[in-house]
Amino acid sequence: MDVSSPNSDAAATFVGSSDAMLALRQEIDRAARCTAKVLITGETGAGKEVVARCIHRQSTRSRRPFAAVNCSGITETLLESELFGHLRGSFTDAHRDSPGLIRQAQGGTLFLDELGEMSLRMQAMLLRFADSGEMQPVGAAGVMQVADVRVITATNRDLRALIAAGAFRQDLYYRVNVIAIAVPPLRDHAEDVPVLLQHYLQRASNAHAMAMPRVEPSAVHTLMEYSWPGNVRELRNVAERLVLEAFERPVTADDLRLPGRIERSTTPVDVAAESRRATPLWDQFQAGRNFWTVIYQPFKQRELTRRDLIDLMHDGLSRTGGSYRSLLGLFNLPDADYKRFHAFLRQQRCTLDVRRYRARAHRASRDRRAASTAHRHGAAADRSR
C-alpha cells in the first residue's frame, strides 16, 4: 500500500522500441486523455503498475496523489480499512481515525492491483464506490464523503473465467473494464531485452554505487532467447545481481544462471529425454482421455509437477510446430476450451516461447524440400543416362 505525491513516480517509464512497446505507449496516451476507468491485464512482472503510473503522470490528475494497493495477500477487513478508512474504536487497535487511501488520493488516481484476488464482499463495496464515489469508513453509520478519484485496476487472472466460476462479479467487471489495456509478456518483445538490460544495469549501478559490468554478446543472445516467466521484473533482478557480483571480466552466458534454461535447449538428446518422460501421458491422450482429466486434475491434486507440465508443453509444441491452438486436437479438447486451456498455462507460468518450435519446424520443412528436390534431380539424371 502506497500513496505517491505528485511527480514521485518519475522512474515509471517504458524502455524499448519494439512494435509492442510503441502500441502500448499509444494506448497509454489515449487513456491519459480521459478520466474513464482502466483495466490493465498481463502476467506477473510485466509492468502493469508502470502502465498505471504512466497514465496518471500524463493525465490532468498528475499534480494530485497516486495511491496503489495490492489486493493479494491482505485480509478483507484490513483492505476495507486501508481503502475507506476507519473511525477510532471501530476495531481493536483502532486508536485514532484513519482517512484511508481513497481520501488521501482525493483528486488523483487509485490503483488496485491483483483485482482478481478481491473477495466478493469487497467487490460489492468497490462496485458501489465505482458507481457513486460514496465512501463509508469502517465503524461509520453511513456515507461520510463522496470521493473524486480515478480508478485503475489490474490483474493477471482471467476475470471472465472467474465470473463463470462465481468468484468475480460480472457487474464490477463491466464497471472497471471501460478501457482495456493488455501488457505483453517480455518474451513477446524479446528485441527490447538488450536495451532493458542496459537500463537496469545502469539503475542498479547507480543505486549500489558499483561499476556496471560489460555483458558479452553471447550472453545477451541467451537473455533474448530465455522465456522470462517473471517478465521485466525478473530481468531487473538479473541485472541487479550481475552488478552486485562485481565482475572484473565480461559477463558470459554461463554467468547468468537462468532458472529452467534446460527447457529451452534444442539439443536432440534433451528433446528425446523430455519426450520419454511425457510418453505415459501421451498414451492416455491416444486412448481418448482429455487434458482436464489427464493433466489438470492430477496437477491440482499435486500428483503432477510444473516440470511435468512444462515437459508436456515442450513435447506438444514440438509436434505442432509451435501452435498452441493445434494442441487442442492432441489433447482431445474442443475449440471452445482454448481460452480456458491457455489461461491455465499462463497462470502456472507454463507458456513456452513458440519461436524456437516454429524455427525448428521451418528448418525441418526446408530440409524436406531440399531432400525432395535433390531426389527429383537425381531421378532426372538417372533417366537421362
N, C-alpha and C positions, 0 to 999 in steps of 0.2 A: 504494500500500500504506500502510495507516494503522491505528494502534491508538489508539482514543479511550478516555480514562479515564472513569469514571462521571460523568454529568451534563455532559460536554463537548459533547454534541450537542443542547443546549437549543434551538438555532436550527432544528432539524429538525422542522418542523411544516407542516401543510397549511393554506393560506389559501383561503377560498371557501365558499359556502353552497349551491352547486348540488346537485341530486339526486345527481349523480355523485360529488361530494366527500363528501356525507353517507353514501352507500353505502360508499365506500372507508373512511371512518373506522370504520364498523361492522365491516367485515372486519378492520381493524387491531385493533380491540378484541377480537374473537373470537380472533385469532391470538395476541394478547398474553396471553390467559388460559391458554395451554397451552405446552408445550415442543416441539411437533411441528415437523418441518421445513417450510419455506415456500418455494414457488417463485413469484417475482414476475415477471410479464411486462408488456411495454409498450414503446412506442417510445423511442428515444434522447431523453433530456432530459425525459421525462415525470415523473420523480420516484421512480424505483424505489428508490434508496438512501435517500431520505427515508422511504419506507414501511418499509424495513428498520430504520432508526434509531428510528422511532416505535414499532415492535413491541418492539424491545429496551428502549426507555425506559419503556414501560408494563408490561413483564414483571417477573417476580420476579428476573430476572438484571440488572436495571437498575443495581445497585451494582457490577457487575463490568464488565470492559472490553468494548468493541465493536471487533472487528478487521475491516477492509474491505480487499479486494484485487480489482483489476480483472484478469481473466484474459486480456484482449485486449492484444495488443502486447507480451507478455512471453514470453520463451523458456521452453520446457518445463523445462529444468534450473534456471533461476532461480526459476520458480514453485514447483517442488518444494522448493527450499531455503527460500524465503520462507515457505511454509506449514508444512513439517515440521521445518525447521531443518537444521543440518549439524554435523559434527564437524570439529575442527581438522585440517587436512591432507587433507580428503576431496577437494578440488579446488584448482586454482590460486587463490591469493589467499584461501584459507580459513585465515586466520592464527589464528583462535580459534573456539571453539564458538559456535554461534548457536541460540537456543531455537526460533525460528520463530514465526509469528504465532499458530498454534493454541495453543501453550503460553503465550504472552503473554496470550491471551484466556481462560485457564482459568476456568471457571465462568460465562463470559459468552457472547457471540454472535460467530460467524464469518459474515461476509457475503461471498459470492463473486459479483461482478458479471460480466456477459458470460460466463456459463457455457457458452454455445454455442460459444465460441471455444477451449475447452479441448481439448487433444489427447486421443486415445483412451487413451494410456498414463496420462495424468494422471487421466482419468475413472475408470480402473480403480483407481488409488490412492485417489481420493476415495470411490469406492464402498466400498472396504474400510474406510476411516475412518468413513464414514457408518454402516456396519453395526455396527462394533465399538468405534469410538473409538480404535483402535490406531494408533500413530504410529511410523514408522521414519525417523529423520533420515538425511539423505544421509551415507553413509560408515559407518553403523552396521551391525552384523552381524545385528541383529534388532530386534524391537519393544522400545522403551525406556520407553514410557509409554502409558497409556490416558488420553485427554483427555476432559474434560467441557465441551463447548461446544455451543451450539445452532447448527445450520447453516441459514442463509437464503441462497438463491441467486436470481439474477435474470438475465434475458436479453431481448434484443429480437429474437431469432431464433425461428423456428418449429421447436421441437425435434422435433416429430413428423415434419416434412419431413426434418430432419437424420437422424433414425432410419431413415427409408425410404431415404435416400441412403447409409447406412452410416457416417455421420460422428458419430453420437452413440449411446451405449449405452442400449438400452431399459431395462435393469435399473436403471441410475442414474436415468433419468427417473422411474421409478415410486418410487424411493427418495426423491428430493428433492421430488416432487410430492405431498406429503401434504395440505398446504393450498395452494391456488392462488389468487393474487390478481392480477387484471389492472388495471393502472393506465391509465385512459383518456387518450387524447391531448387536448391543450388545446383543439383545435378542437371536441371533443365536449362541452365545458362552457365555451363561449365567454362565457357570462354571468358567469363568475368573472374575466374579464380585467380589468375596472376595479379591483376590489379587489386583485388580484395586482399590477397596475401600481403602485398607491399603496404597497403593501407593499415592492416592490423599489425604488421611487424613494426611499422613506424609508431603507431599508437602505443604498443607495448614498450618499445624502446624509450619513448618519452616518459611513459608512466613510471618505469622502473629505473630510469637513468642508466640504461645499459646500451651497449653497442648493438646496432641492428645487423643480424647475420646476413651473409650472402647465400643465396639458395641456387644450387646447380639447376640447369635447365631440365635434367632428367628427373629431379625431384619435383619441379613444377609440373612436368608432364604427368607424374604419378598422382599429384594432387588433382589435376584436371580429370584423370580417369577414375578417381575414387567416387564412390556413390554418395557420400556425405549424408548419412542418416540423420545427423544432428544439424545439417544445413549450415548457414552462415555462422551460427553460434559455435558450432564445432570447429570451423575454420579459424575463427577468432581465438579459440582456446589453443589450437595447434600453433598458431603464430606466437602467442604469448609464451608457450612452453619453449619454443625454439629460441626466443630471446633470453629466457631465464637460464637456459642451459649454456649460454655464453660460448658458443662455438668459436674456436680460433681458426677454423678452416671452413670452406664452403659446406653447406648442408647437403647431404646426399639423400637419395630415396630411402636408403636403409635407416637413416636417422629419423625418419618421420614416424615410424612405429604406428601406423594407422591400424585401428582395430578392424578385423574382418577383411583384410586385403585379399586373403585366400579366396574369398567368394567372388573376386573379380579376376582371378587368374584364368588364363586362356590356354594353359599347357594341356596336352592330351591326357597326361597322367591324372591331373586334377579333375578334369571333366569325367573321365572314366570312373574315378573313385566316387565322385558325387553321384553319378548315375547308379552305381552299385548300391549306395546307401538308400536311394529313393526307389529302387526296384520293387520292394514289397508293397509300397503304396500304389505304384502304377498297376500292379497286379489287381488290386482292388478296383481301380478305375476301369480296367479292362473287363472286370466281372460285372460292371454296370452300376456300381455304387458311385455316389456323387461327392463333391468336395465337402459339403456340410457334414456328411456322415463320416467320411474317411479322415478329414483333416480338422475341420472346425470343432467338432465335439471333443475329440481326443485332446486337441490343443487347449481348449478351455478347462479340461479336466487334468491338465499338466501331464498327459501321457505322451505328448509330443512337445518338442522344444522349438524355440525360434530358429535354431540351427537346422532342425529337420525341415521347417517351413521354407527357409532360405534355399536349402538344397533342392527341395521340390520345385521352387520357382526357377532356380537356375536350370534344372533339367528340362522343365516345361518350356521356358523361353528359348532354350537351345533347340527344342523340337519345332517351335512355331516361328523361329526366325525373329524373335523379339516382339511378337504380337501378344499383348495381354488378352485382347478380345478372343483370339483363337484358342486361348487356354480354356474357354468355356466348354468347347467341344471335347477337349481332352478330359476335363473334369466332370463331364456329364451334367452341365448346368445350362439352363435356358438363358436366352439373351436378356431376359428381364432381370436376371440376378447379377448383371455386370457391375452396377454401381455398388451393390452391397458387397460383392466379392472384392472389388478394388478398394473400397473403404476399409474393409477388414485388413487387407495387406498394408495399407498406409498406416492404420492405427498400430499395427505390430512392427512397423518400420521394416517391412519385408519387400518393399518395391525395389527392384533392381534396375539399373540403367540399361535401357534396351539397346543402346547404340552398339555395344560390343557384340550382341547377338545378331543384330541386323548386319553389321560389318562381316561377321563370320558367315552368315547366310549368303551375303553378296559375294564373298570370296569363293564359297563353295559353288554358287551358281556360275560364276565366271570360270572356275576351273572345269566345271562340267561342259560349258560351252566350248572352252578351248580343247578339251579332250574330244568332244564330238566333232569339232572342226578338223582336228588332226586325223581323226578316224576317217572322215569323209575324204580328206585329201589323200590319205594313204590308200583308201579303196579305189579312188580315181586313178592314182598312179599305177596300181596293180592292173586295172582294166586296160590302161593304155600300153602296157608292155606287150 
